[in-house]
Amino acid sequence: MKKTFSIALLITAISSTIASTGFSGSAYGDVQFIPESLDYGFTLVEKCVPKRICAVNNTSQTISDPTFKVIENGSFSVQSGFQKCPNPLPPGEACIVYVDFCPEFVRDYRGTLLFSGSGNESTIVIEGKGSSPPP
């Protein structure tokens, strides 16, 4: 009960902040992403780093079945245990998810995070660099 209440407060706070401050996140179609991209920078190989992203419904209609999916080679993944998206997603409300970056090799990684619902899709870039630990 306490976690649900805290998440509801977080979603309300994010939505209120966007409305009152004119936050300049990125709007792709009718969905605004906060932040507008996910850049993990350098991450140690075989370690996982989570980052939070929020999708805000900027339409006047509800979005049915809001979901996040990663389109990439496997080093990025949506945390299935922490995807807080009301269904349907009302106008002005937020959908929050955490995306993990777990590089396997020392190299650059790039992918796409797909947000879909009500037959529409929006995407953002996700990227990071696998790095080795210092000697």
GIGIMO-V48409 format. One record per run of one state. SS is the DSSP state (h for helix, s for strand, l for the rest). FROM is the first residue (numbers start at 1). LEN is the number of residues. If there is no record, write none. Layout:
# GIGIMO-V48409
SS;FROM;LEN  SS;FROM;LEN
This chain:
# GIGIMO-V48409
l;1;1  h;2;20  l;22;4  s;26;3  l;29;2  s;31;4  l;35;3  s;38;7  l;45;4  s;49;9  l;58;5  s;63;1  l;64;3  s;67;5  l;72;4  s;76;9  l;85;4  s;89;1  l;90;4  s;94;8  l;102;6  s;108;10  l;118;2  s;120;12  l;132;4
